[in-house]
Amino acid sequence: MDRKVAVITGASQGMGAALVAAYRNSGYRVVATARSVKPTDDQDILAVPGDIADRKTAERAISEGMARFGRIDTLVNNAGIFIAKPFTDYTEADYNAIIAVNTSGFFHITQLAIAEMEKRSSGHVVQITTTLAELANSKVPAALASLTKGGLNSATRALAIEYAGRGIRVNAVAPGIVKTPMHPVETHAALDRMHPLGHMGEISDVVQAVLYLESAPFVTGEILHVDGGQSAGR
């Protein structure tokens, strides 16, 4: 019961799967939730399949995590939907899906996780947002990402102040474009050029940023940009 426990959303692949591995390597037990998350032989990983937009999924992740491990120390809100298209091309289905995962999904599980953290007067919540929320780019029209992830940046600061006196820290990591399977190889050269450092980020860059925030007890309310210099200027 004395080992720390991290809850990670969007945990089945890409950044989420890497975060699960990183927290396990750091000695944490992990509650991994995603629609397609698979059971594992690792007794220190609890897989909770489900749609994070559904409050019942959040309820199961937290209640089953508490039943299995007895505590919740960290929540990483990694689950997210990103759809880049001209604003007037967004459909109602696009809007509903993005709001459901990026905003409602954040709200449900964060509310439940913080309620458990308050009982111990200790905890850490981290959101994965995007540099686009603060630095719009005409080449990447993504107003709904700005609407939702920008909201998470604001909520990060608000919650950091609300809970600072109760031992709970709240931070965010705002990546640039990260090299994942969603970006076909033929797009890489153009995407590399969109960063002052001349290349896209790696999943490991974002994971290391989250782990830094995890290990930084004097840091809260921070939006940590991991974007190859995009947010600094051009």
Backbone torsions as a table, in degrees:
resi	resn	phi	psi	omega
1	MET	NA	-13.2	-175.2
2	ASP	-91.9	-3.1	176.7
3	ARG	-84.9	141.0	-176.1
4	LYS	-70.4	155.1	-176.0
5	VAL	-128.8	129.4	177.0
6	ALA	-113.2	137.0	172.4
7	VAL	-103.4	127.7	-177.2
8	ILE	-126.9	124.4	178.6
9	THR	-95.5	159.5	-176.6
10	GLY	61.0	40.5	-164.2
11	ALA	-90.7	2.8	-169.6
12	SER	-84.5	-23.0	-175.6
13	GLN	-155.2	173.0	174.4
14	GLY	53.0	-129.8	-176.4
15	MET	-61.3	-39.8	-178.6
16	GLY	-63.2	-45.2	178.6
17	ALA	-64.0	-38.3	178.1
18	ALA	-65.9	-37.4	177.2
19	LEU	-66.2	-40.3	176.7
20	VAL	-58.4	-48.3	-179.2
21	ALA	-62.5	-41.0	-177.9
22	ALA	-65.9	-42.8	178.8
23	TYR	-68.2	-37.4	175.9
24	ARG	-63.2	-42.7	179.1
25	ASN	-64.6	-21.9	177.5
26	SER	-89.4	5.8	175.8
27	GLY	91.3	5.4	179.3
28	TYR	-81.2	151.2	160.0
29	ARG	-85.8	152.5	-171.4
30	VAL	-134.0	134.0	166.6
31	VAL	-100.1	114.1	-175.8
32	ALA	-108.2	119.7	-179.1
33	THR	-126.6	138.7	177.6
34	ALA	-173.3	163.4	-179.8
35	ARG	-61.1	-38.8	-173.4
36	SER	-109.9	20.0	-178.9
37	VAL	-67.8	139.3	-176.6
38	LYS	-106.5	149.7	174.7
39	PRO	-60.5	157.3	-178.3
40	THR	-135.8	156.6	177.7
41	ASP	-77.1	-13.5	-179.8
42	ASP	-71.2	113.4	-177.5
43	GLN	-67.5	-13.0	179.8
44	ASP	-97.6	9.1	172.2
45	ILE	-121.7	123.9	174.7
46	LEU	-105.3	115.0	179.3
47	ALA	-90.6	126.7	-180.0
48	VAL	-123.5	96.3	-179.3
49	PRO	-73.0	145.2	176.7
50	GLY	155.1	164.6	179.2
51	ASP	-84.1	119.1	-175.8
52	ILE	-64.7	-18.0	177.4
53	ALA	-71.0	-17.4	-179.4
54	ASP	-93.2	120.8	-177.7
55	ARG	-56.0	-30.0	-179.8
56	LYS	-62.4	-33.3	177.1
57	THR	-64.9	-45.1	178.0
58	ALA	-61.3	-42.8	179.9
59	GLU	-61.1	-42.0	179.5
60	ARG	-67.8	-41.9	-179.2
61	ALA	-59.0	-45.0	-177.5
62	ILE	-75.9	-46.1	-176.7
63	SER	-68.2	-40.8	178.8
64	GLU	-71.1	-34.1	175.3
65	GLY	-63.8	-42.6	178.1
66	MET	-65.2	-41.9	-179.3
67	ALA	-64.3	-38.7	-176.6
68	ARG	-81.1	-43.6	-170.3
69	PHE	-113.8	-17.4	173.0
70	GLY	84.7	-0.6	-178.7
71	ARG	-164.4	159.5	172.6
72	ILE	-130.8	117.8	-178.4
73	ASP	-104.6	-34.7	-175.1
74	THR	-138.9	142.5	170.1
75	LEU	-124.3	126.0	173.7
76	VAL	-110.3	109.3	178.4
77	ASN	-84.1	85.2	-177.1
78	ASN	-97.2	-26.7	-177.3
79	ALA	-59.6	136.8	179.2
80	GLY	-169.2	155.3	174.4
81	ILE	-116.5	133.7	177.8
82	PHE	-126.1	118.7	176.5
83	ILE	-127.7	115.5	179.0
84	ALA	-100.1	119.2	174.7
85	LYS	-163.6	160.4	177.2
86	PRO	-54.2	144.6	-172.9
87	PHE	-54.4	-42.2	-176.7
88	THR	-77.1	-5.5	176.8
89	ASP	-92.0	-12.3	178.3
90	TYR	-62.1	138.0	176.5
91	THR	-96.0	166.1	175.9
92	GLU	-61.5	-34.1	178.2
93	ALA	-65.4	-40.7	175.9
94	ASP	-58.0	-50.1	-177.4
95	TYR	-59.2	-48.9	-177.7
96	ASN	-62.2	-40.5	-178.5
97	ALA	-66.7	-43.5	-177.6
98	ILE	-68.1	-43.7	177.9
99	ILE	-63.0	-41.8	-176.3
100	ALA	-61.0	-47.1	-176.4
101	VAL	-82.0	-52.3	-171.3
102	ASN	-70.4	-35.5	-175.0
103	THR	-105.4	-57.4	-179.3
104	SER	-64.1	-41.0	179.1
105	GLY	-59.9	-42.4	175.6
106	PHE	-61.2	-47.8	-174.8
107	PHE	-59.9	-51.5	-173.1
108	HIS	-60.3	-54.7	-172.2
109	ILE	-75.7	-30.3	179.1
110	THR	-68.7	-40.6	178.5
111	GLN	-60.2	-45.5	-177.6
112	LEU	-70.6	-38.9	-179.6
113	ALA	-67.4	-44.1	-179.4
114	ILE	-63.6	-35.2	177.9
115	ALA	-59.3	-37.8	177.3
116	GLU	-74.3	-40.4	179.6
117	MET	-61.1	-37.0	-179.4
118	GLU	-58.9	-32.9	-178.3
119	LYS	-65.4	-26.1	-179.6
120	ARG	-102.9	-4.3	-175.2
121	SER	54.0	41.2	-178.0
122	SER	-162.6	140.5	176.0
123	GLY	167.0	170.1	-178.0
124	HIS	-148.6	130.6	177.1
125	VAL	-121.2	132.6	179.6
126	VAL	-130.0	129.4	174.4
127	GLN	-102.0	145.3	167.8
128	ILE	-99.8	114.7	-177.5
129	THR	-113.5	-134.9	179.1
130	THR	-160.3	143.7	174.8
131	THR	-60.0	-28.6	-179.7
132	LEU	-59.4	-23.6	-179.8
133	ALA	-64.6	-25.8	-179.3
134	GLU	-112.3	-20.4	-176.2
135	LEU	-132.3	88.0	-178.3
136	ALA	-63.9	150.9	-177.8
137	ASN	-134.0	122.3	-177.1
138	SER	-63.0	-21.9	179.5
139	LYS	-81.5	-14.8	-179.9
140	VAL	-129.7	76.7	179.3
141	PRO	-68.2	117.4	-174.7
142	ALA	-152.3	58.8	-174.7
143	ALA	-62.3	-32.5	-179.2
144	LEU	-73.7	-27.1	171.7
145	ALA	-66.9	-42.1	178.4
146	SER	-64.3	-41.0	-179.9
147	LEU	-60.2	-46.6	-173.9
148	THR	-85.8	-49.8	-177.7
149	LYS	-71.5	-32.8	172.9
150	GLY	-62.6	-38.2	174.8
151	GLY	-61.4	-38.8	178.5
152	LEU	-67.0	-37.3	175.6
153	ASN	-59.5	-45.5	179.2
154	SER	-65.0	-42.0	179.2
155	ALA	-65.0	-33.6	177.6
156	THR	-58.8	-47.6	-179.8
157	ARG	-66.8	-42.6	-178.6
158	ALA	-61.9	-45.0	-178.5
159	LEU	-70.7	-34.4	178.0
160	ALA	-59.0	-41.2	179.8
161	ILE	-75.3	-40.7	-179.2
162	GLU	-60.5	-37.1	-172.6
163	TYR	-109.1	5.3	-178.1
164	ALA	-58.0	-37.6	-179.0
165	GLY	-79.9	-1.0	-178.3
166	ARG	-116.0	16.5	172.9
167	GLY	80.0	12.5	-178.0
168	ILE	-113.6	124.7	177.4
169	ARG	-99.1	149.2	-179.3
170	VAL	-137.9	123.1	-177.6
171	ASN	-138.5	174.4	176.4
172	ALA	-142.8	153.7	170.7
173	VAL	-115.5	125.4	-178.7
174	ALA	-110.4	98.6	-178.0
175	PRO	-81.2	159.2	163.2
176	GLY	-81.8	-144.4	178.1
177	ILE	-85.5	125.3	-175.8
178	VAL	-107.8	139.0	-177.7
179	LYS	-72.3	103.8	177.1
180	THR	-134.3	169.2	-179.8
181	PRO	-59.7	-16.4	-179.3
182	MET	-71.6	-12.7	178.1
183	HIS	-107.5	106.5	179.8
184	PRO	-58.3	149.8	-175.6
185	VAL	-55.8	-35.6	-176.8
186	GLU	-68.3	-13.8	177.9
187	THR	-92.4	-9.7	-170.1
188	HIS	-61.0	-42.8	-176.6
189	ALA	-60.6	-44.6	179.7
190	ALA	-66.6	-39.3	-179.9
191	LEU	-69.5	-35.6	176.2
192	ASP	-57.4	-42.9	-175.2
193	ARG	-68.1	-13.4	-179.3
194	MET	-80.3	-0.2	-179.4
195	HIS	-118.3	132.0	178.1
196	PRO	-52.2	-33.1	178.4
197	LEU	-73.9	-9.8	173.4
198	GLY	89.5	7.0	177.6
199	HIS	-154.8	157.9	175.3
200	MET	-68.8	164.8	173.5
201	GLY	-81.3	161.9	173.0
202	GLU	-103.0	157.1	176.0
203	ILE	-54.7	-38.4	-178.7
204	SER	-61.8	-29.9	178.4
205	ASP	-62.6	-42.3	-179.2
206	VAL	-71.4	-41.8	179.1
207	VAL	-60.0	-44.4	-179.8
208	GLN	-64.0	-34.3	177.5
209	ALA	-65.5	-42.1	177.6
210	VAL	-62.7	-43.4	-179.5
211	LEU	-66.2	-34.7	174.4
212	TYR	-59.7	-50.0	-179.2
213	LEU	-61.0	-35.2	178.2
214	GLU	-60.8	-34.8	-173.2
215	SER	-97.8	12.1	-173.1
216	ALA	-116.4	84.8	-172.6
217	PRO	-66.2	-15.6	-178.3
218	PHE	-99.6	7.5	-177.5
219	VAL	-110.9	120.1	173.3
220	THR	-150.4	150.9	-176.6
221	GLY	75.2	16.4	-175.8
222	GLU	-93.0	135.5	168.9
223	ILE	-104.5	100.1	-174.1
224	LEU	-88.2	113.0	-177.1
225	HIS	-84.0	122.9	178.5
226	VAL	-122.5	74.8	-163.4
227	ASP	-138.5	21.2	176.6
228	GLY	62.2	23.0	177.7
229	GLY	94.9	-0.1	-176.4
230	GLN	-55.2	-44.2	-173.9
231	SER	-75.2	-11.8	-179.7
232	ALA	-83.1	-26.8	-178.8
233	GLY	140.8	-169.7	178.6
234	ARG	-138.3	NA	NA
